[in-house]
Amino acid sequence: MIAPATLSERLAASTLVGYLAAIEAALKPLFPDVTVRQHPGRIEISDIVEKDIFNPPMIAVTAAKWRLDTNLDGSWNLPIETVAYVVTEDVAIGGRAWRRQEVAHALSIGLLDVLGDLNASRWGLRSINAPQKVEARPLFTSETFAKGSAFYVVTWEQTLSAIGASPLTRPAIAAPQILDSEGVPIDDSDEAPV
């Protein structure tokens, strides 16, 4: 039966919180001149147009959807639909001007490279499968283009496995204690017959 837990305990035990933090921590050194951070949720196009919440170049990572996937032993898996928003603008690098979509293409391919690497894409976590259904695409609006930005999205699914305790797991049973007629334990360490 599930036990009550405080918010602090739930935060400490949350595999989803740990998953997003692990992705952020893994991507930051791989993209040293790009801002990498977590984002609170799925982006609506209207929010992109109306607000300047992204400072390019940026990769903002979020979990868009997660669900319960139970196992026969009573443990469960957590399939997660993960989204990385790539935000770019026109830049000059190495004496050359690069268009925002070229920068977005380079960053999205860089993310695909990371997701294709069997070690990097596990984010330093255990009990996690390789990314599935990996894809990248632009989120184009004329308004954001007029503001000088480009927004791309890289999505993938990944599953955290064997979460929760199995009800089939039994506690270890201590070796039986031999007692004499008065209930005092007998030392049988000499392995002599009792």
N, C-alpha and C positions, 0 to 999 in steps of 0.2 A: 504494500500500500504506500502511496506517495505521502511524504511527510511535509509539513509546513516549512517554508524557507523565507528568510528575510530578503529584501531587495539586494542587500550587500552579498548574501550567499548566492542568490540567483545570478548576479553579475559575475561573481568569481567562477561559477560553474558553467556559464553560458558558452557553449561551443561556437555559436554564431559570432559572439563578440570576439572570441579568440581567433576565429577564422579571418575575419576582416582585418583585425590588427596584424595578423601574420602576413597577409597579402600586402598591406601597406608597408610593413617593415622590410619585406623581401624586395618590393619594387623600388623603394627609395634609392638604394645604392646602385641599382641597375639603370636608373634614369637620373643621374646626378644633377643635370641642369634643368630638370622639369619638376614642378611642384606635384608631389604625390600625396593624396590624403583620402580619408574616407568621406563619403557623402551620405546624408541621412536617408536617401531613398530615390526612387525613380524620378527622372526629370520630365516635366511636362514642357512641351515646346513653348507654350505661352510664358512660362517662368523664365525661359532662356531669353526671350525677346524683351520682357519687361524689366528684368533685374540684371545687374552686373555682379553676379555672385562668383564668377570664375575669372581668375587671372591667368591668362595663357602664358607660356605653355603649361598645361596641367593635365593630370590623370586623376580622376575622382572615382573611387571604387565604392560600390554599394551592393547589398543583397536585395534583389528585386522580388524574389519569392523563395520560400522554403516550405517543406512539407514533411510530414511524418511518414516513414516507411518502416513498418514493423517486420521483425524477424520471428522465425518459429521459436527461438529460444527465449523470447520475451524482450530482448534488447531491441534497439531500433536504429535506423539510419536517418540522416538529415540531408536529403538532396537540396541543393541550393542553386538558384539561378542567379549568377553573379554578373554584374555590369560594371564596366570601366568606361567612363566618359572621357573622351580625349578632346581637349579644348586648345585651339591654336589660333595664331594670327600670323600675318606676314612678318618675316624676320630677315635680318641680314646676318649671315654667319660666314666667316672666312672670306670676307670681301664679296660675297655673292648674296643677292636677294632671293629668298625662297618664299613662294606663295603658301598661304595658310593650308591649302589642301595638300600640298607636297609635304609639309611638316606633319599634318595629320596622318597621311599615308605612312610616313616613316615611323611615327610613334605607334600606330596601330599594328604595323608589321612587327615592330619591336615587341609589342605585347603578345602577338601570335608566336613569336620566337620563344618567349618565356613560357607560354602555355604549352608549347610543343616539347619543352625540355622536361624529361621525366623527374628530374630532381628538383629543379626550380619551381615547377608547378605544384609541388606538394607543400610549398610554403614553410618547410620545417616542421610540419605536423605529422602525426602518426594517424593511422586508420583513416586515410583519405584516398579516394581514387583519383585517377588521372582526369583532367578536364575533358568533357564531352560537348558535342554540338557547339564548337567554337566558331564564331563568325564576327566580322567587322563590317560596319556600314556607316554612311554619313547620315546626319540628322540636319538636313538643309532647310533653311528658311531664308527668304529674301531679306527679312529684317535683320537677322544675325549676320548675314553676309554684308549688308550695308553698314553694320557696326564694325566690320573688319575682323570678325571671328569666324571660325569653322568649328563645328561640333560633330564628332564621330562617336560611335559607340562600339565597344567590343564586348560580346556576351559569351558566356559559357556556363555549363552546368558541372557541378562538382558535388560529390557525396562524402559526408563525414560518416564513418561507419561505427557500428557496435557501441552506440551511446546508451547509457543506462545499464543497470544491473539486470542480469538474467535471473528470473525467479527459479530457474533450474539449478543455479549454483548453490551448493549446500556448504554450510560451514564445516571446517575440519572437525572430526570427532577425535577426542583425546583417547589415548590408550586406556583400556580398563584398569582400574586400581583393584588390587587384591587385598581384601581385609581379613583379619583373623576373627575368631568368634566374638571378640569384644569390640569389633569395629575399628581396630587399629590397623593402618596400612602395613602390609608385609613387604619387606625389601626382597624382591626377587631378582635383584641385579646379578646374582651369581649364576643365574640361569639353571639352578638346580630344580628338580621337580617339586611341586608344591603338594 
